[in-house]
Amino acid sequence: MKRSFVLCVGVALLALPLGASAQGARPAPYKAAHNLFGQPDLEGNWTNATITPQARPAAYGDRLAHTPAEVKQLEGRAAQTVEAGNRATDPNAPPPEQGVDPGGYNRGWLDPGSLVMRVQGEPRTSLLTTPDGQVPLNKQGQRPGQGPGRNVALGEAQPRAQQLAAAARGQFDNPEGRPLGERCIISFGRNGGPPMFGNGFYNNNYHFQQNRDEVTITVEMVHDVRHVHLNTKTHPPANVRPWFGDSIGWYEGDTLVVETTNIPQRQAYMGSWQNLKVTEKFTRVANDRMLYQFTIDDPTIWDKPWGGEYEFADLHGELHEYACHEGNYALEGILAGARADEDAQRHAAAK
């Protein structure tokens, strides 16, 4: 009997989770390593690619998390899309039907993400953490949006054709009128931010480096570098507005806190830029995960701050040069096409 009892205890101890005690204690929470400056180590290559959208689809209502069945369906659909997109292109296929977008790349060239975003293991329905997962109404009771034609009253979105016409007006006269991403100045999709998001296309990758005086975030899309100054609490005058604003940072325990102001108009977020302050927090929560939280504050537009969160994942790879430059052939072709359209309109008017 005594020998049997000892055996049972041994089996029970072996069944406990690694790091747990016989009393059922959970493993100790993750503790980030520190570098030679005593800072929590955030260095490495990270990615924020995901199929989770920034704003929550209306079908999920106020639910912050997906059900297991929803996760299986969404990730299964993403996997099928990848599989289908990687099939060889048929060189004898007929041209696409009018009005059908065939896409510009085979799927093998794209990497928008194929997994639902998890935060502390919870599969999220949106990156925004407002109660409904949407951008809050502004002081005028409107839902701010990005780009021309989007800052309209809730439920009164302009027709798509009007949006496109408003966005295109005056943007084909010279290179400076084209979008910054198209000109290879900064990424499309707010990869560099702040706040920082995946672009839904490719190259959603980052390299973090730290020293005594600053943290740098190299953004693969489009080879940009964000500089976070650590030894100051002062931003430059309001008329100094770098592409990514002015970022100052400090450490609160194992969290890097970054405050960014002086954001230029061309980098407006949800209609806010002149008085916009973005506060970001970076906390390593595992060897291969880093929690990213952001708060949007503009008292001239919203009654109170709001924001969101997600987790960067270990890239398990290296960043490579994205050799995009403003003198690319596409830009020349776009402007030439606009001139051809203008000539055609003049000829038609002269008849």
N, C-alpha and C positions, 0 to 999 in steps of 0.2 A: 504493500500500500504506500509506503513511504517513497519507494522508487518511482511508482506511477505518478504520485503527486508532483515530484520534482520535474518529471518529464513534461507534465501538463503546463507547469509554470514556464518552463523553457520555451515551449511552443507558443504560449501566449505572448512572451516577450519578443519572440521573433516576428510575430504578426503585427507589432506596433509600427507606425510610420517612422521612417528614418528621422532621428533627432527627437522623437517623442520619448517620454518617460513612462514608467508603469502606471503612473497616476493619470495618464491621458493628456499631458501637457503638449501643446502644439510646438512645432519648430520655432526657433527664435526668428523675429522679423528680419528681413534683409537689411544688411548694413553696408552702405557703399564704402568702397575702399577710398583712401585719400591719397592725393599726390604729394610731391615733395614740398608744396606750398601749404599743405594742410587743407586743401580744398577737396570736396567730394569729387571723385573721378568720374567725369561725364564724357571723357574722350572716347573716340571710336567712330565707326561708320554706321549710320542709322538710316532707316527708311520709314516713311509714313504712308506708304501705298495701302489703300483699303477700298473696299466696295461700299463702305458705310458713307452716306452722304453727309454734307455739312448740316443741312436742315432736314428735319424729320419728315418723311412722307406722311400725308394726312391720314392714311389708313391706320397708322399706329397710335394716333391720338396722343395721349399724355404718357405713353409707355416708354420708359427710358431704355428698356432691355428687350431683346428678341426672345421668343420662345425657342426651345431646341429644334422644333419642327421648322420654324422660320429660318433658322441658321442653316439647317441642312438643305432647305430648298434654295436659299440665296447662294450659298457656296457651291452647291451642286450645279446651279445654272451658270455660275461664273466658270466652273471647271469645264462645262460643256462648251461654253463660248471660246475658251482657250483652245480646246481640242479641235473644234470646228475651224477656228481661225488659223490653226497651224497646218491645215491640209494644203497640199500643193495647189497652186493656182493653175487652172486649166487655160493654156494659151489659146485654145480654140473656142473659148466661151464667147457668146455674143456680147455686144456692148450692153451696159445696164439700161433698163427702161428709163424713160424720161421721168425726172422727179425722184429717182431712187439714188441715194448716196451710196456709192460702192466703197467708200472709205479710201484713205490715202496710203495705208500701210497694211501689209500682212500682219497677222496677230503676233508673229514671232518678233516683230520689232517693237511691240508695245508692252508695257508693264504697268497697267493702272492699279493693280492689286486684285486679289482673288479671294480675300478673306474678310469677314465681318470684323470690325474693330472691337477688340476687347479692352476693357479697363478693369484691372484687378480681376480678370477672368470673366467679367460680365459682358456679353455681346450687346453692343449698343445700337440703337436705331438711328442715332444721329451723333454728330460731333458736338453740336450745340447742346448745352445742358439747361436751357430755359425750360419752363414747365411744359410747353408744347413743342419744344425743339425747333422753334422758329425765331427769326430776328424779331425783337419786341417792336411794338408800334412806337412811332416817334411822338413827339409832343403834339403833332397835328393829327394824330390818329391814323397815320399812314404806316405801311410796312415798307421801310427803306429797302432798296435793292442795289444791285451793282450795274452800272452802265446806263446809257441813255434809255429812256422809256420805261425804266423799272421802278422809279420812285413814285408809285401811284397808290391811290387809296386801296385799301384791302378789298379784294373782290372786283376790282375795276382794272385789271391788267389790260394794257393796250394790245391790239392785234399784233401778231408777230411781224407782219409786213411793215407796220408803222414803226415798230421797234428797230427793225433793220434799217429802214430809211433814215430814222433819226441818228442811228449809230454811224451810218455811212456818210452823212452830210458833211462835206468839207474835209473828209479824211483821205481823199485821193489826189489832193492838189500837190503835195510834196511829201518827201519821206518823213518829215517831222510830224505829219498828221496821222501817220499809221500807228497802230498799237505798239507799246513798248516791247512786248514779247515777239511780235513779228519783226521788229527791228533788231532783235537779239541784244537788247539793252538789259532787260531783266526778264525773268520767267513769266509766262502766262500762268494763271491759276494760283497766284499767291504762294508759290513754293517758298520764296524768301520771307514773305510777310512783312511786318507782323500784322495779324496772326498768320502762322505758317500752316499751309494745307497742301495736300497732294493735288496734282493737276488733272488726274483722271486719264492720263495719257502715258507718260513714261518719265524716267529719271527722277523719281521722287526720293532722292538720296542725299545724305548730308554727312559731312565730316566735322566733328567737334574737336577743337584744340583749346588748351588752357595754358596760361602762364600767370605770373604774378599780377600783371596789369590789365589783362583783357582775356576775353573768351572770343574765339572766332568760330563762325559757323559757315563752312564752305557749302554752297548750294550747287549741286551738280547741274541743275537747270536754272539759269544759263551761265554756268561758271561764275556765279556771284559769291561774294564773301560778306557776311554780316559781322561787324565789329561791335563787341559789347565792352565798354570801358568800365573797369572795376574801381578805379581810384578817384571817382568824382561823383558828386550828387547834383551837378549843375548841367543843364542843357544849354546849347547855344541860343542866340537870339532867334525869334520866330521866323525871320526871313531866311534863315539857313535851313534848308530842307533837303538832305540827302535822299537818294532813292528809297532807302529802307528806314528813313527817319533817323533820329539820334537815339542810340540805346546806351543806357548806363545800367550797371548790374552790381549785385552784392549777394553774399551767401547768408541764408538763414538756416542754420543747421546744415543738413545735407541737401538743401534746395538752392539752386541758382535762381534768383529773382531778377528779372530784366524789365526795366521801365523804358518805353519808347514813346517819344513825342516828335514834333517837327516833321511829320509825315507830309510828303508833297501831294498836291491835288491829284496827280496822275496815279497815285497809289491809294486813293480814297477807299475806305472799306465801308460798305453799306451806306454810302453817301456821306460818311464822316471823314474829315482829314484835318481841317484847320485847328480844331480844338480836341482832336482825338488823342487819347492816351491809352496805350496797350500795355498791360502788365502780364508778363509771361513767367511761368514757373517750370523749371526743369528738375526732376527728381529721379534719380536712378532707383528703380524698385526691384531690379533683378539683374543678373549678369547680362541678360539679353533684352531687357525692357527699360524704357525711360518714360515716366509719366510727364506729359506736357499739358499744362493748364493755362488758359488765357482769360483775361478780363478786359472788356471793352468799356471805356468810360468817356463819354462826351455829354456833359450836362446841358449843352445847347441843343442836343437832339433827343436824348433819352432821359427819362426821369431818374433812372438809377442804372448802375453798371450791370452788365450781363456778360456771359461768356460760354466757354465750353472746355472740353478736354479730350485727349486721346493718349495712346501710348506709342512711342517710337519703338520699332523692333530692330534687333541687330541685323545689319545688312548682309552679313556673312559674305562680304566681298569688298572690292575696292572701288573708289570713285575714279572715273576716267574723264578726260577732257571732252566737253560738249563743244565742238568746234563750230559754234554759231557766231556769225559776225554780221554787222549791220549792212555790209555791202553784198549781201547774198543775192543770187539771181532771181529768187522769187519776188523780192521787193521791186526790182527793176521791171519784172513782168507785170506785176500788179498795177504799177503806175502807167506802164505802156498800154495795158488793157483799158484803163480809164480814159487815156487820151484817144484811143481808137473809138471808144463809145461816144465821146464828145464829138469827134469828127463825123461819125455816122449820124448823130442827132442834128448837127449843123447841115449836113447834106440833105437830110430828110426835110428839114425846115425850109431849105432853099428851093425845093421843088414846088 
